[in-house]
Amino acid sequence: SIEKYKELIDDTGLMNEVTTADWNEQTIASWRHSVWVGVYDPRGFIFKPNKYLKCVRDGYCLERMHRAFDRGLMQYGMFAVTKKE
């Protein structure tokens, strides 16, 4: 989890205070949006038959990632920290 990584960074003693943020809410829509971009503009898919399997696999993986973020199984976070002088 984001908090566990924060604790690991803090425990090193090499860094100043760590700031974290959970960005799940801000990024959740982008997972499905990236699939729909390909649906709305399928030129890259239609004109490259050798990429059909890759496109289907990527769409499947992005949907699975969306569900994992939505259910709390995955987190998308941010860390901001500076090294101690």
C-alpha positions as CSV (number, residue, x, y, z in Angstrom):
1,S,0.0,0.0,0.0
2,I,1.0,3.6,-0.4
3,E,1.2,4.0,3.4
4,K,3.6,1.0,3.7
5,Y,5.9,2.4,1.1
6,K,5.8,5.8,3.0
7,E,6.9,4.0,6.1
8,L,9.7,2.2,4.3
9,I,11.0,5.5,3.0
10,D,10.7,7.1,6.4
11,D,12.5,4.2,8.1
12,T,15.6,4.7,6.0
13,G,16.3,8.0,7.7
14,L,17.8,9.4,4.5
15,M,14.9,11.5,3.4
16,N,12.9,14.5,4.7
17,E,9.2,14.2,5.3
18,V,7.4,12.1,2.7
19,T,4.1,13.4,1.2
20,T,1.8,10.9,-0.4
21,A,-1.5,11.0,-2.3
22,D,-3.9,8.4,-3.5
23,W,-4.8,9.2,-7.1
24,N,-7.3,6.4,-7.8
25,E,-10.3,8.7,-8.1
26,Q,-8.5,11.0,-10.5
27,T,-7.2,8.3,-12.8
28,I,-10.0,5.6,-12.7
29,A,-11.8,7.0,-15.8
30,S,-8.6,7.0,-17.9
31,W,-8.4,3.1,-17.9
32,R,-11.6,2.7,-19.8
33,H,-11.1,5.9,-21.8
34,S,-8.0,4.5,-23.3
35,V,-9.9,1.5,-24.6
36,W,-12.7,3.6,-26.0
37,V,-10.2,5.8,-27.9
38,G,-9.3,2.8,-30.0
39,V,-13.0,2.0,-30.5
40,Y,-13.9,5.5,-31.7
41,D,-10.8,5.7,-34.0
42,P,-10.1,2.2,-35.1
43,R,-7.7,3.1,-38.0
44,G,-4.7,1.7,-36.2
45,F,-6.6,-1.5,-35.6
46,I,-8.2,-1.9,-39.0
47,F,-5.1,-1.2,-41.2
48,K,-2.8,-3.4,-39.2
49,P,-4.1,-7.0,-39.1
50,N,-1.0,-8.3,-37.4
51,K,-1.9,-6.1,-34.4
52,Y,-5.4,-7.5,-33.8
53,L,-4.4,-9.9,-31.0
54,K,-2.3,-7.2,-29.3
55,C,-5.2,-4.7,-29.4
56,V,-7.7,-7.3,-27.9
57,R,-5.1,-8.3,-25.2
58,D,-4.4,-4.7,-24.3
59,G,-8.1,-3.9,-24.1
60,Y,-8.7,-6.9,-21.8
61,C,-5.8,-5.9,-19.6
62,L,-6.9,-2.3,-19.3
63,E,-10.4,-3.4,-18.3
64,R,-9.0,-5.7,-15.7
65,M,-6.8,-2.9,-14.3
66,H,-9.8,-0.6,-14.1
67,R,-11.7,-3.2,-12.1
68,A,-8.8,-3.8,-9.8
69,F,-8.4,-0.1,-9.1
70,D,-12.2,0.3,-8.6
71,R,-12.3,-2.6,-6.1
72,G,-9.2,-1.3,-4.2
73,L,-7.0,-4.2,-5.2
74,M,-4.5,-1.8,-6.9
75,Q,-3.6,1.7,-6.0
76,Y,-2.3,4.6,-8.1
77,G,-0.3,6.8,-5.8
78,M,2.2,9.7,-5.7
79,F,5.2,10.2,-3.5
80,A,7.0,13.5,-3.0
81,V,10.2,13.6,-1.0
82,T,13.6,15.2,-0.9
83,K,16.9,13.9,0.3
84,K,18.3,15.2,3.6
85,E,21.3,17.5,3.2
